[in-house]
Amino acid sequence: MEVGRLVMRYAMSRILNVPSRTLRFSRTDKGKPFLLSPIDRTTPRCDVSFNISHHGDYVVFVAECGRLVGVDTMKIEWQRNKPIKDFLTTMEDQLTSVEWKQVKQFTSDLDQLKTFLRFWCLKESLVKTLGTGIGFDVSRLNFQLKTTEVRDSLMVRDTQVEIDDEPAPEWHFEETMLEDHCVAVAIQDKNFDKNEEAPSFRLLDIQDILSACEPLTGSSPDQEYWELFSSREEEPGLR
């Protein structure tokens, strides 16, 4: 999925104010992307954590200076032959009993699926922030949804999480809908200011992105990262 690579280059060149051709990316052994060059550790602007997710019709990119960030998105749709209830049954181990109670408060199968995918995005966004890969047991995470419904143009910021049954106040979440896609952003910051204005997503079309890109010659380190990223499962499944 080359669009994701272009989005990553476009955004980071804007953040760092450098030509996109000078950017080189790599990944940790768990697959989390990071900027390989150019880096000037004496410049605060280079202390950038970023993450990317793709599913359905959207590629979503987030970045934060001075604190860790992760993102996940899922399109709310169902095109399988298997009933939604059967699918949710196979995913029983992925949520806690408290989370399942929040899912099953809805009578509609589609609303239950939507809430399950919301939890999935929240869990994945946290795991991607940590960069621990698929080996992390997401049942260790227990989310409490204070706001029942997430809507387009609304940024929900009151969701809380427990990790191993302990409150984790250093974790903060921003959730929204992009049309029929749920999006969750996780931020790890002990000094997070809850009164700071929540940023909104900027919608780009391909022409916006291509206009800022420059041709690359030869191979680049970020090719390996992208091949790994684009091969990740796009839908929830048994780990």
Residue pairs with C-beta under 8 A, 6 or more apart in sequence:
1 54
1 59
1 226
1 230
3 54
3 59
3 206
3 209
4 52
4 54
4 59
4 226
4 229
4 230
5 222
5 226
6 206
6 209
6 210
6 213
7 52
7 59
7 61
7 204
7 209
8 25
8 33
8 50
8 52
8 61
8 222
9 20
9 23
9 213
10 20
10 204
10 208
10 209
10 212
10 213
11 50
11 61
11 63
12 20
12 23
12 35
12 48
12 50
12 63
13 19
13 20
13 23
13 212
14 212
15 45
15 48
15 63
16 23
16 38
16 45
16 46
16 48
17 45
18 38
19 214
20 212
20 213
20 214
21 214
21 215
21 216
22 37
22 38
23 35
23 37
23 38
23 222
24 35
24 36
24 37
24 220
24 221
24 222
25 33
25 34
25 35
25 36
25 220
25 221
25 222
25 225
26 33
26 34
26 36
26 221
26 222
26 224
26 225
27 33
27 34
27 224
27 225
27 228
27 229
28 34
28 131
30 131
30 132
30 133
30 135
31 131
31 133
31 225
31 228
31 229
31 232
32 51
32 128
32 131
32 133
33 50
33 51
33 52
33 222
33 225
33 229
35 46
35 48
35 50
36 221
36 222
38 46
39 46
40 46
44 65
44 66
45 65
47 65
47 66
48 63
48 64
48 65
49 63
49 64
49 65
49 67
49 68
49 69
49 129
50 61
50 62
50 63
50 64
50 69
51 61
51 62
51 63
51 69
51 70
51 71
51 128
51 129
52 59
52 60
52 61
52 62
52 71
52 229
53 59
53 60
53 71
53 72
53 73
53 124
53 128
53 183
54 60
54 73
54 230
54 234
55 73
55 74
55 75
55 181
55 234
55 235
56 73
56 74
56 75
56 77
56 180
56 181
57 75
57 179
57 181
58 73
58 75
58 178
58 181
58 183
60 71
60 73
60 178
60 183
60 201
61 71
62 69
62 70
62 71
62 185
63 69
64 187
67 187
67 188
67 189
67 192
68 129
68 130
68 187
68 188
68 189
69 129
69 185
69 186
69 187
69 188
70 124
70 125
70 126
70 127
70 128
70 129
70 130
70 185
70 186
71 125
71 128
71 183
71 184
71 185
71 186
72 120
72 121
72 122
72 124
72 125
72 128
72 183
72 184
73 121
73 178
73 181
73 182
73 183
73 184
74 117
74 120
74 121
74 181
74 182
74 235
74 236
75 180
75 181
76 110
76 113
76 114
76 117
76 180
76 181
76 182
77 180
78 84
78 110
78 113
80 87
83 109
84 109
84 110
84 112
84 113
85 109
85 112
87 113
88 103
88 112
88 113
88 116
90 238
91 116
91 236
91 238
92 100
93 139
94 119
94 120
94 123
94 138
94 139
94 236
94 239
95 103
95 116
95 119
95 139
96 139
96 141
96 142
98 142
98 144
99 119
99 142
99 143
102 115
102 119
102 145
103 112
103 115
103 116
103 119
104 112
106 112
106 115
114 182
115 145
116 236
117 182
117 236
118 145
118 150
118 175
118 182
118 184
119 143
120 236
121 175
121 182
121 183
121 184
122 141
122 143
122 159
122 161
122 173
122 175
122 184
122 186
123 138
123 141
123 143
124 138
124 184
125 173
125 184
125 185
125 186
126 141
126 161
126 171
126 186
127 133
127 136
127 138
128 186
129 186
129 187
129 188
130 136
130 188
134 239
138 239
140 163
140 164
141 161
141 162
141 163
142 161
142 162
142 163
142 165
143 159
143 160
143 161
144 159
144 160
144 161
144 162
145 159
146 158
146 159
146 160
147 156
147 158
147 159
150 156
150 175
150 176
150 177
150 182
151 176
151 177
152 176
152 177
152 178
152 179
153 176
154 176
154 177
155 174
155 175
155 176
155 198
155 200
156 173
156 174
156 175
156 176
157 172
157 173
157 174
157 175
157 194
157 198
159 173
159 175
160 167
161 168
161 171
161 173
162 168
163 171
169 190
170 188
170 189
170 190
170 192
171 186
171 187
171 188
172 186
172 187
172 188
172 189
172 192
172 194
173 184
173 185
173 186
173 187
174 184
174 185
174 187
174 198
174 199
175 182
175 183
175 184
175 185
176 182
176 183
176 201
177 183
178 201
183 201
